[in-house]
Amino acid sequence: MELKSLLPTYQPIESELIFDFKFTIFIPIYNRADTLHRVFESLEKQTFKDFEVIIINDGSKDNSHDVVESYLKKIKFKTTYINNKQNKHKMFV
């Protein structure tokens, strides 16, 4: 088997598919209440706004959930927030 056959290749998307956003920003959180402000401030400053944000809080023991909740009330971009009560660690499918 040739190594080159294992490498991913670009496949153009069929033009019939319509997406709501150009790209998705994924933000995993675990005990990061003290640094979350940098993420939200950076996203607010973006001039290109055609994106969505998915935030997953993976059972943080600090007040990360409260910080995210306070920002969700203020932000103006599409956000999906998942708050795991218990840490799930890495998940393999």
GIKADA-V679772 format. One record per backbone hydrogen bond with DSSP energy under -0.5 kcal/mol. CO is the residue of the C=O (numbers start at 0). NH is the residue of the N-H. If there is no record, write none. Layout:
# GIKADA-V679772
co-><CO	CO>
nh-><NH	NH>
This chain:
# GIKADA-V679772
co-><1	2	2	3	13	22	23	24	24	25	26	28	31	31	34	34	35	36	37	38	39	40	41	42	46	48	49	49	50	51	52	52	53	54	55	55	56	56	62	63	64	65	66	67	68	70	70	77	79	81	81	83>
nh-><4	5	6	6	16	51	25	26	53	27	55	57	34	35	37	38	39	40	41	42	43	44	45	45	48	50	21	22	77	24	54	79	26	81	28	57	58	83	66	67	68	69	70	71	72	73	74	52	54	56	83	58>
